[in-house]
């Protein structure tokens, strides 16, 4: 028997009221998936075949603040999941049976600041400054550092909420934009 994943999440979410408020979220995973997610770029074959269920993975740990500007302007500060991609980290919530090949190339988390604004029921946007992808170390721009990055998203929801179009962008000053190694 192997433990693939146990996830513990602690959260104080923001209310829907447009007033000054703060909250937080922290997600920790334990098990084989945690070992794989912590080291997904270090393996030679990209497979999770060492069956180590003793690992911990900090998926998210951030504070969230709402400024009562317009419809409410939210800020996440800390480590948060990627705004890019269709798939998610948690297997039960993933729309596919397994992680896809493209999922291997996409970032799974950022460390930085992300601002979000909902213009109306149909249009919302995000803009953030990050410390590279899948890393939370330094922000220098040379050598083997994380680099600095910019992320953005524009999301359009159809009336009735049955369709969604999202356009996302990421630019970074270091290795994740190096097409020679991607």
C-alpha positions in Angstrom: 0.0 0.0 0.0 1.2 3.5 -0.9 0.1 6.9 0.2 -0.3 9.0 -2.9 -1.6 12.2 -1.3 -3.1 13.7 1.8 -3.8 17.4 1.5 -4.4 19.7 4.5 -5.6 23.2 3.8 -6.2 26.0 6.3 -8.0 29.1 5.1 -9.6 32.3 6.2 -11.2 33.4 3.0 -12.5 36.9 2.1 -16.2 37.5 2.3 -18.1 38.8 -0.8 -18.4 42.3 0.8 -16.5 45.1 -0.8 -14.7 46.3 2.3 -11.2 46.3 3.7 -10.4 42.8 4.9 -7.6 40.2 5.1 -7.3 36.5 5.0 -4.8 33.7 4.4 -4.5 30.2 3.0 -1.9 27.4 3.5 -2.0 24.0 1.7 0.4 21.2 2.5 0.5 17.8 0.7 1.9 14.6 2.2 2.7 11.4 0.2 4.2 10.2 -3.1 2.6 13.1 -5.0 4.3 15.5 -2.6 7.6 13.9 -3.4 7.0 14.1 -7.1 5.8 17.7 -7.0 8.8 18.8 -4.9 11.3 17.2 -7.4 9.4 17.0 -10.7 12.3 18.5 -12.8 15.1 16.5 -11.2 14.3 13.0 -12.4 15.8 11.6 -15.5 12.6 10.1 -16.8 10.0 12.4 -15.3 8.2 9.5 -13.6 7.0 9.2 -10.1 8.4 5.7 -9.5 10.5 5.8 -6.3 7.3 5.3 -4.1 8.5 7.7 -1.4 5.4 8.6 0.6 7.3 10.4 3.4 7.6 13.7 1.6 5.9 17.1 2.3 5.1 19.7 -0.4 4.0 23.2 0.4 1.6 24.0 -2.3 0.4 27.4 -1.2 1.0 29.8 1.7 -0.2 33.3 1.2 -2.0 36.3 2.8 -4.8 37.9 0.9 -5.9 41.5 1.3 -8.9 43.3 -0.2 -8.8 47.1 -0.9 -12.3 48.6 -1.2 -11.5 50.2 -4.6 -14.3 49.9 -7.2 -15.6 46.4 -7.1 -12.8 45.3 -4.7 -9.2 44.9 -5.5 -7.6 41.8 -4.1 -3.9 41.1 -3.5 -2.2 37.7 -2.8 1.2 37.9 -1.2 3.3 34.7 -0.8 3.3 31.4 -2.5 0.3 30.6 -4.7 -0.6 28.2 -7.5 -0.1 29.0 -11.1 -2.6 31.0 -13.1 -1.4 29.2 -16.3 -2.8 26.0 -17.7 -5.9 23.8 -17.7 -4.8 21.2 -15.2 -4.5 21.4 -11.5 -2.2 19.8 -8.9 -4.8 17.8 -7.0 -5.5 14.5 -8.9 -9.2 14.3 -8.0 -9.8 17.8 -9.4 -7.8 17.2 -12.6 -10.0 16.9 -15.7 -7.6 14.3 -17.2 -6.9 10.8 -15.9 -3.1 11.5 -15.7 -1.0 14.6 -15.9 -0.4 15.5 -19.6 3.0 16.1 -21.2 2.3 19.9 -21.4 1.6 19.9 -17.7 5.3 18.9 -17.2 6.4 22.2 -18.8 4.0 24.6 -17.1 4.8 26.2 -13.7 2.8 24.9 -10.8 3.4 27.6 -8.3 4.8 31.1 -7.9 6.2 33.2 -5.0 5.3 36.9 -5.3 2.4 39.3 -5.4 -0.7 38.9 -7.5 -3.4 41.5 -7.8 -6.9 40.6 -9.0 -9.8 42.8 -10.1 -13.3 41.8 -11.2 -14.6 44.5 -13.5 -18.1 43.0 -13.7 -19.8 39.5 -13.8 -18.2 38.8 -17.1 -14.7 40.2 -17.1 -11.8 39.9 -14.6 -8.1 40.4 -14.7 -4.9 39.6 -12.8 -1.4 41.1 -12.8 1.5 39.9 -10.7 5.2 40.1 -10.1 6.9 36.8 -9.2 10.2 35.3 -8.2 10.5 33.0 -11.2 8.5 29.8 -11.6 8.4 26.8 -9.2 10.9 28.4 -6.9 10.9 30.7 -3.8 14.6 31.6 -3.5 16.4 34.8 -4.6 15.5 37.3 -7.3 18.9 38.0 -8.9 19.0 37.9 -12.7 22.2 36.1 -13.5 23.6 32.6 -13.3 21.4 29.9 -11.9 19.0 32.1 -10.0 15.2 32.2 -10.1 14.9 35.4 -12.1 12.1 37.8 -11.8 8.8 37.5 -13.7 5.6 39.1 -14.7 2.3 37.2 -15.0 -1.0 38.5 -16.3 -4.5 37.0 -17.1 -7.7 38.3 -18.7 -10.8 36.1 -18.1 -14.1 36.5 -19.9 -17.2 34.5 -18.7 -20.2 34.1 -21.0 -23.6 35.2 -19.7 -25.1 32.3 -17.8 -21.6 31.1 -16.8 -21.5 28.1 -19.1 -18.4 29.1 -21.0 -15.1 30.8 -20.2 -12.3 32.2 -22.2 -9.0 32.9 -20.4 -5.8 34.4 -21.9 -2.7 34.1 -19.7 0.8 35.5 -20.0 4.1 34.9 -18.3 7.5 36.5 -18.9 10.6 35.8 -16.8 14.1 37.0 -16.8 15.7 33.6 -16.4 15.7 29.9 -17.1 12.0 29.2 -17.7 12.2 31.4 -20.9 15.3 29.8 -22.2 14.1 28.0 -25.3 17.4 26.1 -25.7 16.5 24.0 -22.6 12.7 23.8 -22.9 
